[in-house]
Amino acid sequence: MKVFARLFGVLLFLLAAVPGHAALPSPAPGKLTVYFLDVGQGDAALIVSPAGKTVLIDGGPPEAGKRLAARLRELVKQPLDLVILTHPHLDHLGGLPAALKAVGAKRFMDPGFDHPSEAYRDLLDFVGREVGQVMSPEPNPTSPQTLLTVGLGEGVALTVLWPRMPQESFLSDTRSDANANSLVAKLTFGKTAFLFTGDAEPPTEELLLQKPVDLTATVLKVAHHGGKHSSTTAFLERVKPQVAVISCGAGNDYGHPSPEVLGRLGTVRARTFRTDQDGEVVAVSDGTHVTVSTARGEASALARVPGTQKAGSPVALGPILPTPQRQGGRAVEKESAPSRTTSPATPSESGSTAQRFVSLKGSKVFHREDCSTLKRSKNERTVYSRRAEAMRERRPAEDCHP
């Protein structure tokens, strides 16, 4: 028995030493933890705040759904506080149904950019049935120059930098409009910051560079899996990342990450980690420093870098104004789109046929008829002429407060 126990102990030591068996940190009290999950050729990142608030950004491709669901069950013990889809492409949304079934979610947000993908439509229908609140990153109608910020407790904030509908129109006539209108968000904690860019394109980066927004970040989630069409020199020089994380699949057909982007990241002296080589990448911030570890790395692969944010400084350095649109070689200011009315119906209005209420088939909530959630779903629906009738069968949705 002693010999067996000794051999078993040696086996455990060897397993711990083999790359791929590294013990990655669990969410730590008082610290911000960001998991860049290994989902192959796609994106998925889980944020766990010091207060225990959780945000999942993207869900990878369909084939990663089972693995993603299993990993989330290990890390999340209750429904996700927020799920963000940066844009409606399959390598970012395919695993979300499995993830949502595994752990649940309280809120869902995406740019609201319409896309003909059947998988995207199916996801919206699923979200409409299973998630209590569906959001778009719209500025507050009463303060349209502000940025939408989601507080995650204990000084952690997630601010959406783009898009800003209806205050500003979506980018159009780009190489990929779905990519160009990716949701871009900055996560801040003390002197440290993370920038999530989806598959943002050069027009997205150019637009952000024109704004009085603090883009600096300790950790950058590199856009478009390190594709050559993103991460321009001007953008990287403004972000000044100390760590860059590229989410891509081993031996992918796209050649991601591109040598051009790796070169540009090297020029700004960013320490680069890749899920195709390093597996899952975990970044832990104490508000002053960020420590990065990897699933397949050794001690030498660890990185501890200081943050450069001014503690408590706002992401926006001034009013966020509509981006000038170029026409005939000169810049012209585009008129702001009118803000959508979001005030709830008063009791006297609720019985009027002028305001109707709608629920998607199988959903537990109902919406105002003009709610943007309904515009993005083709699912069968039930229409109520009175609010009281809807209340007898369903609860009010939190996105439009009917």
C-alpha positions in Angstrom: 0.0 0.0 0.0 2.9 2.4 0.8 4.4 1.8 -2.6 1.0 2.3 -4.3 0.5 5.6 -2.4 4.0 6.8 -3.3 3.3 6.0 -7.0 -0.1 7.7 -6.9 1.5 10.8 -5.4 4.2 10.9 -8.2 1.4 10.5 -10.8 -0.4 13.5 -9.4 2.8 15.6 -9.4 3.4 14.6 -13.1 -0.1 15.5 -14.1 0.2 18.9 -12.4 3.4 19.5 -14.3 2.1 18.7 -17.8 1.1 21.7 -19.9 -2.7 21.7 -20.2 -3.2 20.7 -16.6 -2.2 24.0 -15.0 -4.5 25.0 -12.2 -6.0 28.4 -13.2 -7.3 30.7 -10.4 -10.9 30.6 -9.3 -12.7 34.0 -8.8 -11.1 35.6 -5.8 -12.9 37.8 -3.3 -11.9 41.5 -3.7 -10.4 41.0 -7.1 -11.6 41.3 -10.7 -11.1 38.1 -12.8 -11.5 37.9 -16.5 -11.4 34.5 -18.2 -10.6 34.5 -21.9 -12.1 31.1 -22.6 -10.7 28.6 -25.1 -13.5 28.1 -27.6 -11.5 27.4 -30.7 -12.0 29.8 -33.7 -14.3 32.2 -31.9 -14.6 34.5 -28.9 -15.9 34.1 -25.3 -14.8 35.9 -22.2 -16.3 35.7 -18.7 -16.0 38.7 -16.2 -16.3 38.0 -12.5 -16.3 41.2 -10.4 -15.1 41.5 -6.8 -18.8 41.7 -5.8 -19.5 38.4 -7.7 -21.3 40.0 -10.6 -20.8 38.0 -13.8 -20.8 39.1 -17.5 -20.3 36.7 -20.4 -19.1 38.4 -23.6 -19.8 36.2 -26.7 -20.1 32.4 -26.7 -17.9 31.1 -29.4 -18.9 28.8 -32.3 -21.6 26.1 -32.1 -19.0 23.3 -31.7 -17.7 25.0 -28.5 -21.1 25.1 -26.8 -20.8 21.9 -24.8 -17.3 22.8 -23.5 -18.3 26.4 -22.8 -21.3 25.2 -20.8 -19.2 22.8 -18.7 -16.6 25.5 -17.9 -19.3 28.0 -16.9 -20.8 25.5 -14.5 -17.4 25.3 -12.8 -17.1 29.1 -12.5 -20.7 30.4 -12.1 -23.0 29.2 -9.4 -26.1 31.3 -10.3 -27.5 32.9 -13.5 -25.2 35.3 -15.3 -26.0 39.0 -14.5 -25.4 40.0 -18.2 -24.7 38.3 -21.5 -23.3 40.4 -24.3 -23.2 39.4 -27.9 -20.8 41.8 -29.6 -22.2 41.1 -33.1 -24.4 38.5 -34.9 -21.7 36.2 -36.4 -21.8 32.4 -35.7 -18.3 32.2 -34.2 -19.5 34.6 -31.5 -23.1 33.5 -30.9 -23.1 29.7 -31.7 -22.3 28.5 -28.2 -24.6 30.9 -26.4 -27.8 28.7 -26.3 -25.8 26.0 -24.6 -24.3 28.5 -22.1 -27.7 30.0 -21.3 -29.3 26.6 -20.8 -26.4 25.6 -18.5 -26.4 28.5 -16.1 -29.1 31.0 -17.1 -29.0 34.8 -17.5 -30.8 37.8 -16.1 -30.1 40.2 -19.0 -29.0 40.0 -22.6 -27.5 42.8 -24.7 -26.4 43.1 -28.3 -25.8 46.0 -30.7 -29.3 45.7 -32.2 -27.7 45.5 -35.7 -30.1 43.5 -37.9 -28.7 40.5 -39.6 -30.3 37.9 -41.8 -28.6 34.9 -40.2 -31.0 32.2 -39.2 -28.8 31.3 -36.2 -29.1 34.9 -35.0 -32.9 34.9 -35.3 -33.1 31.6 -33.5 -30.9 33.0 -30.7 -33.1 36.1 -30.3 -36.2 33.9 -30.1 -34.5 31.8 -27.5 -33.4 34.8 -25.5 -36.9 36.3 -25.7 -38.2 33.2 -24.1 -35.5 32.5 -21.5 -34.0 35.8 -20.4 -35.9 38.3 -18.4 -34.5 41.5 -19.9 -33.2 42.3 -23.4 -31.2 45.5 -23.8 -29.6 47.6 -26.5 -26.6 49.8 -25.7 -28.6 53.0 -26.1 -27.6 56.2 -24.3 -30.0 57.5 -21.8 -32.7 59.4 -23.7 -32.7 62.2 -21.1 -28.9 62.5 -21.4 -28.0 61.4 -24.9 -24.4 62.6 -24.8 -23.5 60.1 -22.1 -22.2 56.5 -22.5 -24.1 53.5 -21.2 -22.3 52.2 -18.1 -23.1 49.0 -16.2 -21.9 49.0 -12.6 -20.6 45.6 -11.4 -20.0 46.6 -7.7 -17.0 47.7 -5.7 -15.8 50.2 -8.2 -15.9 48.0 -11.3 -17.7 49.5 -14.3 -18.3 48.3 -17.9 -18.8 51.1 -20.3 -20.1 50.7 -23.9 -18.1 52.9 -26.3 -19.8 51.8 -29.5 -22.5 51.6 -30.9 -24.6 54.5 -29.8 -27.9 54.1 -31.6 -30.1 56.1 -32.0 -27.8 59.0 -31.1 -25.5 57.9 -33.9 -26.3 55.7 -36.9 -24.6 52.4 -37.5 -21.6 52.4 -39.7 -22.5 51.3 -43.2 -20.8 50.4 -46.5 -17.8 49.0 -44.7 -15.9 45.8 -45.5 -18.2 44.0 -43.0 -21.0 46.1 -41.4 -21.7 43.5 -38.8 -18.1 43.5 -37.7 -17.8 47.3 -37.9 -20.8 47.7 -35.6 -19.4 45.2 -33.0 -20.1 46.3 -29.4 -16.9 47.8 -28.0 -16.7 48.0 -24.2 -14.2 49.1 -21.6 -14.0 47.4 -18.2 -12.3 49.5 -15.4 -11.2 48.7 -11.9 -8.9 51.1 -10.1 -5.9 51.8 -12.2 -6.5 48.8 -14.4 -8.7 48.4 -17.5 -9.7 45.9 -20.1 -10.9 46.7 -23.6 -13.2 44.3 -25.5 -13.4 44.9 -29.2 -15.4 42.0 -30.8 -14.5 42.0 -34.5 -14.2 45.8 -34.8 -12.9 47.0 -38.1 -10.7 49.9 -39.1 -13.7 52.2 -39.5 -14.8 51.4 -36.0 -11.3 52.2 -34.7 -11.2 55.4 -36.7 -14.5 56.5 -35.3 -13.4 55.8 -31.7 -10.1 57.7 -32.3 -12.1 60.8 -33.2 -13.9 60.9 -29.9 -12.8 62.3 -26.5 -12.7 58.8 -25.0 -10.0 57.3 -22.9 -9.1 54.1 -24.8 -6.0 53.1 -22.8 -6.2 49.6 -21.4 -4.0 47.3 -19.4 -5.4 44.3 -21.3 -6.7 44.4 -24.9 -8.9 41.6 -26.3 -7.5 41.8 -29.8 -10.2 42.4 -32.5 -11.2 39.8 -35.1 -9.0 37.0 -33.7 -5.9 38.9 -34.8 -7.0 39.4 -38.4 -5.0 41.9 -40.4 -7.9 44.2 -41.1 -8.2 45.2 -37.4 -5.8 46.5 -34.8 -4.4 49.4 -36.8 -1.2 51.1 -35.7 -3.0 54.4 -34.7 -5.5 52.4 -32.6 -2.9 50.4 -30.8 -0.8 53.5 -30.1 -3.9 55.1 -28.4 -4.8 52.0 -26.4 -1.3 51.3 -25.2 -2.0 47.7 -24.1 0.5 46.0 -21.9 -1.2 42.6 -22.5 -2.9 41.5 -25.7 -5.1 38.4 -25.8 -6.0 36.8 -29.1 -8.8 34.3 -29.2 -8.4 31.9 -32.2 -8.4 28.2 -33.1 -5.3 26.1 -33.7 -4.6 25.7 -37.4 -7.6 27.8 -38.4 -8.3 28.4 -42.1 -8.0 32.2 -41.8 -4.4 32.4 -40.8 -5.3 34.1 -37.6 -3.5 35.7 -36.0 -1.8 37.5 -38.9 1.9 38.3 -38.9 1.0 42.0 -39.5 -1.0 42.3 -36.3 1.6 40.3 -34.3 4.1 42.8 -35.6 2.1 45.8 -34.7 1.5 44.4 -31.2 5.2 43.9 -30.8 5.8 47.5 -31.8 3.7 48.8 -28.9 5.4 46.3 -26.6 2.3 44.4 -25.7 2.8 40.9 -24.1 0.7 38.6 -26.3 -1.2 35.6 -25.3 -3.1 33.3 -27.7 -5.8 30.7 -26.9 -4.6 28.5 -29.8 -1.2 28.2 -28.1 -1.8 29.0 -24.4 -5.3 27.6 -23.9 -7.6 29.5 -21.5 -6.0 32.8 -20.5 -7.0 34.3 -17.1 -6.3 37.9 -16.0 -6.7 38.9 -12.3 -6.7 42.5 -11.2 -6.4 43.9 -7.7 -7.1 47.4 -9.0 -3.4 48.2 -9.2 -1.8 45.3 -11.1 -3.0 42.6 -13.5 -1.6 39.1 -13.2 -2.0 36.9 -16.3 -1.8 33.1 -16.3 -2.6 30.4 -18.9 -3.9 26.9 -19.0 -0.8 25.5 -20.8 1.8 27.9 -19.5 4.6 27.4 -17.1 5.8 29.8 -14.4 7.8 31.8 -17.0 4.6 32.5 -18.9 3.0 34.5 -16.1 2.8 38.2 -16.5 2.2 40.8 -13.8 1.8 44.3 -15.1 0.9 47.6 -13.5 -2.3 49.5 -14.5 -2.0 53.0 -16.0 -5.5 54.3 -15.4 -6.0 57.2 -13.1 -8.1 55.7 -10.4 -11.7 56.8 -10.6 -11.2 58.7 -13.9 -14.1 58.7 -16.3 -13.9 56.8 -19.5 -15.3 59.7 -21.5 -13.1 62.8 -21.4 -15.8 65.1 -22.7 -19.2 65.2 -24.4 -19.7 62.3 -26.8 -20.9 64.0 -30.0 -22.0 62.4 -33.3 -19.1 61.5 -35.5 -18.7 63.8 -38.5 -19.6 62.0 -41.7 -17.5 62.7 -44.7 -19.2 63.9 -47.9 -17.4 65.2 -50.9 -14.0 65.3 -49.1 -15.3 67.5 -46.2 -16.6 66.6 -42.8 -20.2 67.4 -42.0 -22.0 67.0 -38.7 -24.8 64.3 -38.9 -28.0 65.2 -37.2 -28.8 63.1 -34.2 -31.5 60.6 -34.6 -34.5 61.3 -32.3 -34.5 59.4 -29.0 -37.0 56.6 -28.7 -39.6 57.1 -26.0 -39.1 54.6 -23.2 -41.4 56.0 -20.5 -43.9 53.4 -19.2 -47.5 53.8 -20.0 -49.6 55.5 -17.3 -52.6 53.7 -15.9 -55.0 55.8 -18.0 -53.0 54.9 -21.2 -52.9 51.2 -20.3 -56.6 50.7 -21.2 -56.4 52.6 -24.5 -56.2 50.9 -27.8 -53.6 53.4 -28.8 -51.0 51.5 -26.8 -50.9 47.7 -27.3 -48.8 45.1 -25.5 -47.1 42.1 -27.1 -45.5 38.9 -25.9 -43.4 36.4 -28.0 -44.6 32.8 -28.1 -43.4 30.9 -25.1 -42.1 34.1 -23.3 -42.8 34.8 -19.7 -42.8 38.6 -20.2 -44.7 41.2 -22.3 -43.4 44.3 -24.1 -44.7 47.6 -25.4 -45.6 47.2 -29.0 -42.8 49.6 -30.1 -40.1 47.8 -28.1 -36.9 47.2 -30.1 -36.8 43.5 -28.8 -39.9 42.8 -30.9 -38.5 44.4 -34.0 -35.6 41.9 -33.9 -37.7 38.8 -33.6 -40.0 37.0 -36.1 -41.4 34.6 -33.5 -45.1 34.2 -33.2 -46.6 36.7 -30.8 -49.7 37.4 -28.6 -51.1 40.9 -28.7 -53.0 42.5 -25.8 -55.1 45.6 -26.1 -55.0 46.3 -22.4 -52.1 46.1 -19.9 -54.3 44.4 -17.3 -54.9 41.6 -19.7 -51.2 41.1 -20.3 -50.5 41.3 -16.5 -52.9 38.3 -15.9 -50.7 36.0 -17.9 -47.2 37.5 -17.9 -44.9 39.9 -16.2 -43.6 43.3 -17.6 -40.3 43.1 -19.5 -37.5 45.1 -18.0 -36.2 46.5 -21.3 -39.2 48.7 -22.1 -41.1 48.8 -18.8 -44.6 48.4 -20.3 
